[in-house]
Amino acid sequence: MTTLIPFAALAPVPWKNGGGSTTEIAIGPPDSGFEDFDWRVSLATIEKDGAFSLFPGVDRTLALVEGHGMTLDIDGEPTLVTDADPVVAFDGSSKVEAKLNRGGSTDFNAMTRSERCYHTFGRRRLSGDSTFVARADVTVLFLAEGDALELRNEEERIGLVRYDAVVLEGGSVWKLEGQGMVYIVDVWYHGDEEDEDETYYE
């Protein structure tokens, strides 16, 4: 089933460690929480330096959406997150400290519980019409840049504005029309035969 998630209808919640807030975009299963989700995607705005929450047993990907980025100290190893290199993956059990570069940073986050599933993350630059195939068990498409995006096929037509997301049914094929950048999270449950290295980078 295709599910549109308008960002304007979402509300922020406190981080697991209470050090900030995040806006949950989608989670599976739908009634799960921080301790028992299979997968989760969210958008967070970091306003000050500080520690990330710990999520043992969870694989994480963070991608810069807006701002000048930050330096992440991941288990003592610094990683610079900027427009030039906006994506970083790390273990949820790692000790992570964020130091902002110049002001607040808005970041997209994808998480999967490793004992149940895994995810790949990609970015795709849009310019006009293109085709998109949802190949995974769960595919979340997020409009990170751009004013509007339309998805359509023979059965449905869906409109997104910036920061909206849509959860797509596996195997569905879509025409995309718009300008900007989409972030794509593909989630596979263990036992599937799809290639986990499949990505959709810009």
N, C-alpha and C positions, 0 to 999 in steps of 0.2 A: 504494500500500500504506500502511496506517495503522501508525504506529510509536509506541508508548508509550515515554517516556524517564523512568524514575524517578530523581529527583534523588539519592536515597540511594545509588544505584549509581555515581554519578559521582565523580571525583577532581579536585582543583585542579591546575593546571599553571602554571609561571612565565609572567609577561607576556613579550611579545616583547623588551622592553627590560630585563627583569630587575627592574623596580621594584615588582613586586607579583605577585599570582596571580589566576587566573581559572578558573572551572569551565566547561568547554565543554559546552553542552547538545546542540547538533546542528551538523553541518557538511556541506556538499555541494561536491564529491563526498565520500563517506564516508571515503576514505583520504587526503584532502588535508591540508595543513598551513598554517601562517601565510602562506606565500609563494604558494600556488597555489589556495586555496579560491575557489569561486564565491560562496558565502554562508556565514555563520556566525552563530550565536546563542550567547550565554554569559551567565554571572552572575558578577560580580566584587564582592568586598568590599574597599573602600579604607580603610585604617587610618591613613594619614598623607598629608600634602600631597606632591605630586610631579607629575612629567610623565607623560603618556600615551605609549604606543608610537606610532610613525609607521606608517601603512599607506597609502602612495601608491597612487592608483588605486582606492581603496575608499571607498564612502559609508557613513557611520556614523550610527546613532541610539542614544542613551543614555536610559534611563528609570529614575528613582528607584524602588526597591522598598521599602527600609527605611532609617531613619535620618533625620537632619536635613538631608541634602543637602550641597551644595557650591557654590562659585563656580568656574566653568571660565573660564580666560583662553584664548580661542581666537584665535590670531594677534593678540593684543593687545587683543581685545574681551572684556570680562567678561560672562558669562552666569550668572545665578543659577538653580540647579536645586533646587527645593523641592517639598513636597507640593502647593502651590498651582500650580506650573508645573513638572511633573516630567519633561518630555520635551525633549530638545535633539538636533538633527541637525547634523552637521558633516562636513567633508571629512577623510578619513583622513590626508591629507598635511599638515593643519594642525598647527601647534605648539600643544599643549594642556597647560596647567598646572592642576592641581586644588588648590583650597584648601578643606578641609573646614569646614563651618559649626560643628557641635558634635558631635564624635565621629565614629565610623566610618560609612560609607555603603555600602549594598548596592545594586548597580545592574545592570539588565538591558541587554545590548548586542546590537544587530543590525548586521551588516556585509554589504555586497554589493560585488563587484568590478564597477565601472561599465562596463567594456568587454564584459561578458558578461550582466549582469542588473541589475535594480534592485529596491528593496523599498519598501513602505509599512508604517507602524507604526500600530497603534491600540490603544485600551484600551476594554474593555467591562465595565460594572458588571452583575453578575448578581444576580437576586433571584427565586428560583423557577425555573420552566421557561421556556426560550426556544429559538429555532431559530437555527442557525448554518450558513452555506453556505461551503465552502472554494472560493473563486473563482480562486485563483492557481495557477501551476505547482507551487509549494511553499507550504504554509501551516503555520506553527508556532504553536500555541496554548499559552501558558504561564500557569499558575495563580500569579499574583503575590500575591493575598490570598485568604484563606478556607481552611477546614480540608479541604474535600473538594469534588470536582466529578465528576459523571457525564456522560459522552457516550454516546449510544446512537442506533442506527438499526436497520433491519431485519436487518442482518448482524452487528453488533458492539455490545458494551457495554464501556465503558472507564472505569475509576475513577482519578482523580487526587487526590493530596494536595498541600499547598502546595509550590511550586517544581518540581513535576513538569511535564513538557511532553509534547505529542503532535504528531507530524507527520502532516498530513492529506492525503489524495489529492485532487487537483483535481476539483471538481464534486461532491464528496460532501456530503450533507446530514445534519445532526446535531441531535438534541434535547439541550440542555444543562440539567442540573438541579443547582443549588447556589447558594450565597451567596458573594459576594466579587468579585474583579476578575481578569479575564484580560487578558494582553497578547497581541497578535496581530501576527505578522510575515508579510506576504504577499510572496513573491518571484516575479517574472516574468522570464523570459529574453527577450532582445531579439527582436523579430519578432512577439510576441504582440499581440493587439488589445485586451486588457483595458484598462480605464481605470486608469492608474497613480495617480490621485488618490483612489481608493476607500479609505476608512478606516472605522474602527469605534470612534469616540471615545465616551467615557463620556457 
